[in-house]
Amino acid sequence: MTTTLRAIRAALLVPLALLLAGAAPAAHATAGHGLPGNWLRLAVTRGDAHGVLLLCDPPQGHAHAADACRQLAAAGGDIGRIPRRAGAMCPMLYAPVTASAYGAWDGRRVDYRHAFSNSCVMGAETGAVFDLSG
């Protein structure tokens, strides 16, 4: 990575880290969190940790927000109840990722954390929810 790209990345990560750090206490207090409707703070951890704030009323903040919100609505906000993607074939490659989410869904607190053997398995089991790619 060039020095310029590192500088740009560092300049973008600092405000993001401050924003996320400031949002964390509010995310756990579902009553009075200040965000309307259903929302989840999502993260996939591998190497460089990053995350997004998925808002579902209306869907935004996520590359696949509409799909993720639709899948979450069908599962009642329970990520573990999202049906496994039919026909998903993942390599038997061990490259672990941990998916986590906390927030509020229909007034209930959501606190989800699960380790998957690789990102393909994670996508097959959680649909669009943790597909944070742009």
C-alpha positions in Angstrom: 0.0 0.0 0.0 1.4 3.4 -0.9 2.1 6.1 1.7 -0.7 8.2 0.2 -3.3 5.4 0.4 -2.2 4.8 4.0 -2.6 8.4 4.9 -6.1 8.6 3.3 -7.1 5.4 5.0 -5.9 6.7 8.4 -7.7 10.0 7.9 -10.9 8.2 7.2 -10.6 5.6 10.0 -10.1 8.1 12.8 -13.4 9.9 12.4 -15.2 6.6 11.8 -13.7 5.2 15.0 -14.8 8.2 17.0 -18.3 8.0 15.5 -18.6 4.3 16.3 -17.2 4.8 19.8 -19.7 7.5 20.4 -22.6 5.4 19.1 -21.7 2.2 21.2 -23.3 3.3 24.5 -26.5 4.5 22.8 -26.8 1.2 20.9 -27.1 -0.9 24.0 -29.8 1.3 25.5 -32.6 0.5 23.2 -35.1 2.8 24.9 -34.2 6.4 24.0 -31.4 5.4 21.5 -32.4 8.3 19.3 -32.7 6.2 16.1 -36.2 5.6 14.6 -37.5 2.2 13.9 -35.4 -1.0 13.5 -31.6 -0.7 13.4 -28.5 -2.8 14.0 -24.8 -2.0 14.3 -23.1 -4.7 12.2 -19.5 -5.8 12.1 -17.5 -8.6 10.5 -14.1 -9.1 12.2 -11.1 -10.3 10.2 -7.8 -8.5 10.0 -9.0 -4.9 9.8 -12.2 -4.6 11.8 -14.9 -2.5 10.3 -18.7 -2.2 10.6 -21.8 -0.4 9.4 -25.0 0.9 10.9 -28.0 -0.8 9.2 -31.2 1.3 9.3 -34.4 -0.4 8.2 -37.0 2.4 8.3 -36.2 3.2 5.4 -33.4 0.8 4.5 -30.0 2.6 4.4 -26.4 2.5 5.7 -25.5 -0.8 4.1 -24.7 -1.9 0.5 -27.5 -4.4 0.5 -29.8 -2.7 3.0 -33.2 -3.5 1.4 -32.3 -7.3 1.1 -30.9 -7.4 4.7 -33.9 -5.6 6.1 -36.3 -7.8 4.3 -34.5 -11.0 5.5 -34.4 -9.7 9.1 -38.1 -8.8 9.0 -38.9 -12.3 7.8 -36.9 -13.7 10.7 -38.4 -11.4 13.2 -35.0 -9.7 13.7 -33.4 -12.9 14.8 -30.3 -13.4 12.6 -30.0 -17.0 13.7 -33.5 -17.7 12.1 -32.5 -16.5 8.6 -32.7 -19.6 6.4 -29.5 -21.0 4.9 -29.2 -19.9 1.3 -30.3 -22.8 -0.9 -27.6 -24.3 -3.1 -24.8 -22.5 -1.3 -21.5 -24.4 -1.8 -18.6 -23.1 0.2 -15.0 -24.2 0.1 -13.6 -26.1 3.1 -11.2 -23.4 3.8 -10.5 -22.3 7.4 -10.4 -18.5 7.3 -12.5 -17.6 10.3 -14.7 -14.5 10.6 -16.8 -13.3 13.5 -20.1 -11.6 12.7 -21.6 -9.4 15.4 -24.7 -7.2 15.6 -26.3 -5.2 18.4 -29.2 -2.8 18.3 -33.0 -2.9 18.4 -35.6 -4.7 16.5 -39.4 -4.2 17.1 -38.4 -2.7 20.5 -36.4 -5.7 21.6 -32.6 -5.6 22.1 -30.5 -7.6 19.6 -27.1 -8.9 20.7 -25.7 -11.4 18.2 -22.2 -12.8 17.8 -21.2 -15.9 15.9 -17.9 -17.2 14.5 -18.0 -18.8 11.1 -15.3 -21.0 9.4 -15.1 -18.5 6.5 -17.0 -15.6 4.9 -18.8 -17.9 2.4 -20.3 -19.9 5.2 -21.2 -16.7 7.0 -23.0 -15.4 3.8 -24.8 -18.7 3.3 -26.1 -18.7 6.9 -26.9 -15.0 7.4 -28.0 -13.8 3.9 -27.4 -10.2 3.0 -27.2 -9.0 6.7 -23.4 -9.2 6.9 -22.6 -8.6 3.2 -20.8 -5.4 4.0 -19.1 -5.2 0.6 -19.9 -2.2 -1.6 
